[in-house]
Amino acid sequence: MATKQAIVVGSGFAGLSAATFLSNAGYKTIVLEKNNQLGGRARQLSAKGFKFDMGPSWYWMPDVFERYFSRFNKSTSDYYKLIRLDPSYSVVFDENDKLDIPANYHTLRACFETIEKGSARNLDKFLEEAAFKYKVGINDLVYKPARSLMEFINFRLLINMIKMDIFGSFQSHINKYFRSKRIHQLLEFPILFLGALAKNTPALYSLMNYADIKLGTWYPEGGMRVVVDGMIELARDKGVDFRTSCEANGFVYSGNSIVGVKADHQTIPADIVVAGADYHHVETQLLEKRFRTYSDAYWDSRLLAPSSLLFYLGFNKKIEGLTHHTLFFDKPFGPHAQAIYESKKWPSDPLFYVNIPSKTDPTVAPENCENMMVLIPVAAGIEDKEEIREKYFDIVFDRFKTYLGDDIRKYIVYKKSYAHNDFRADYHAFKGNAYGLANTLRQTAILKPSIKSKKVKNLYFTGQLTVPGPGVPPSLISGEVVAKEIIKDFPINQEIE
Ligand SMILES: Cc1cc2nc3c(=O)[nH]c(=O)nc-3n(C[C@H](O)[C@H](O)[C@H](O)COP(=O)(O)OP(=O)(O)OC[C@H]3O[C@@H](n4cnc5c(N)ncnc54)[C@H](O)[C@@H]3O)c2cc1C
C-alpha cells in the first residue's frame, strides 16, 4: 500500500491525539518535539522527591477522555486509575469563610439553598439547560472542523442553537437564575479560565457548569502526567515515531505544498504537516511570509486567555486547612478580571488557585510532605521579571498567613517560579500565553484561526489556538478533528499532485 508521511510538530495533547489517529489510519507519522519531554504544557517536573504537573491539574469532562481511548478500543482504565474528588474543590471567601463544594449533588443543592433561598430549584433548572448545551455542544458542535459556516446549517442544529441562547452573555444568563454574588462567583469560576469576562462569554458556556457540577472533578492517580503517558503508550502501539529535543525550524516547499520539515540539521520529508505548536509561532517563525494566512495586526487584535504566574513548591510538612483544589476568592473578582482582560496589567489584589495533589496521592511527595502549585491568572503579554514574581509570592504567602494562621514559607524546601518568559522559551507561546485564545463569541468556531492553512495545501493546525479551544479535552478533540480532515483531504492511497 502506498503510504504518506505525516509530520506532527509539537507533542501536546492535540499533537499526540492527531498523531495517534493518523498513524492508526495508516499514515507514517513522526512527532517532532522541541523539548526533551513529551506532553507540551502538561510536562512533569521532578525535584527533591516532589512531582509537579506543570500545567493542567483539573481533570474535567471524563467522558471526553473515555471517548478518546474508546476510538482505539481502549479505556482510560487501561492506562490510569481515576479518583473522584470529594470535595470537588474548596473556595475561600475570607479568612473565616471557606466553602467545600461537595461531589454529591443533593448536598450541593442544600448548600446553595443556605446561600440563597429558592436557589436549589433554580440550580436544577439551570443545570437542566446546561446539560442540554453540553449534549449538543459535545455531540454536534465541538467535533466540527469549522472550515465553513455550511457545517452549521442544519435545521435540527439551528433549532438547538437557538435554544442554547448562543448569542446571550453568560452573565445575563446567570442573572436569570440567581441573585447571590457568591453563587455568581461559584458559577463564573469555570469560565474564568476559558479566558473572558462573564459579560463577554457566550451563555453557551454554562455547559462548563454541567461539567463541573454533574460530571465532577477527577484525579488520575499519579497526576495529570499519567494521562500523557497513557496517550504516548497508545501512540507508540499505533506506530507513532517520537523525536524529542528536535525543534522544527522551517519548511521546504514545492509550489504551495510543504515537502519537508527542517529540524535537527536535516530535512524530514513530509506529505502532510500538522502544526500542534502554538499557531502564531508556526505562522510567523516557521512559514515563509508569503504563506501566512494571518497578519501581525490580526494576531494583535486577538483576545488571549490568561497567562499565569505559577509557583511549584515542596513543603517538608503537611499543610492543614487546604484541600486538593482550593480557590482563593477572598478579594473582589472584578478588578482582577479587569486587569487580565481589559487594562492588561498586573492585578493589585489577585485571586489565585492552589493545587496540592499530595492531599490525595502519596506518590507525588515524600512522606509527610506536600507538593503545591500556586497559579495566579494574569494577562498575557505583560512584563515578567524576578522582582515581580517575588512580589506576588509574598502577596500569596501573606494571604496564606492570614487564612491559615501560620507563615508556611518556613516549611518550603523546594521552590520554582514559572511565567510568561518561560512559556515563551519552553513552548514558543505567543505573548507568553498559557491557555491560548479566549472563548469569546468573536473567537468561536469559524471565527478562530483555521484548522487548515488557507495558503499551503498540506498544512493543518491543531491545539488550543484553533478549534474547538483551550483546555485538555478540547485539545484531544482538536487532534481527532484535524486527523479526520486530513484522512478526507489526503486519502492514504491517493497520489499527491
Ligand atoms: C498552567 C496551566 C494550567 C492549566 N490547567 C488546565 C486544567 O486544569 N485543565 C485543562 O483542561 N486545561 C488546563 N490548561 C490548558 C491545557 O493544558 C492546554 O489547553 C493544553 O495542554 C494545550 O495543548 P496543545 O497540544 O494545544 O499545546 P501544547 O501543550 O502547548 O503543545 C505544543 C507543543 O509544541 C511544542 N513546540 C513548539 N514549537 C515547536 C517547534 N518549533 N518544534 C517542535 N515542537 C514545538 C511545544 O514544546 C509543546 O510541547 C492549563 C494550561 C496551563 C499552562
The ligand as a Gaussian input file, in Angstrom:
#p B3LYP/6-31G(d) Opt

LIG

0 1
 C       -0.579000      26.371000      33.939000
 C       -1.675000      25.760000      33.118000
 C       -2.750000      25.179000      33.752000
 C       -3.767000      24.580000      33.002000
 N       -4.787000      23.957000      33.650000
 C       -5.681000      23.244000      32.942000
 C       -6.582000      22.366000      33.619000
 O       -6.543000      22.258000      34.848000
 N       -7.459000      21.635000      32.860000
 C       -7.486000      21.723000      31.497000
 O       -8.290000      21.053000      30.855000
 N       -6.621000      22.533000      30.837000
 C       -5.701000      23.263000      31.523000
 N       -4.774000      24.021000      30.882000
 C       -4.844000      24.137000      29.423000
 C       -4.256000      22.914000      28.742000
 O       -3.110000      22.481000      29.421000
 C       -3.896000      23.270000      27.311000
 O       -5.047000      23.797000      26.658000
 C       -3.407000      22.071000      26.502000
 O       -2.448000      21.339000      27.243000
 C       -2.825000      22.580000      25.194000
 O       -2.366000      21.518000      24.433000
 P       -1.800000      21.772000      22.972000
 O       -1.496000      20.427000      22.409000
 O       -2.684000      22.667000      22.207000
 O       -0.452000      22.641000      23.157000
 P        0.892000      22.421000      23.953000
 O        0.688000      21.580000      25.141000
 O        1.498000      23.740000      24.183000
 O        1.818000      21.626000      22.926000
 C        2.538000      22.267000      21.917000
 C        3.901000      21.621000      21.838000
 O        4.598000      22.128000      20.697000
 C        5.979000      22.204000      21.031000
 N        6.648000      23.102000      20.086000
 C        6.537000      24.451000      19.975000
 N        7.279000      24.896000      18.951000
 C        7.880000      23.817000      18.395000
 C        8.773000      23.638000      17.308000
 N        9.183000      24.663000      16.550000
 N        9.220000      22.385000      17.020000
 C        8.803000      21.322000      17.769000
 N        7.956000      21.440000      18.822000
 C        7.487000      22.664000      19.124000
 C        5.959000      22.717000      22.450000
 O        7.184000      22.472000      23.099000
 C        4.801000      21.892000      23.039000
 O        5.277000      20.675000      23.551000
 C       -3.732000      24.604000      31.594000
 C       -2.634000      25.200000      30.945000
 C       -1.609000      25.756000      31.699000
 C       -0.420000      26.338000      31.003000

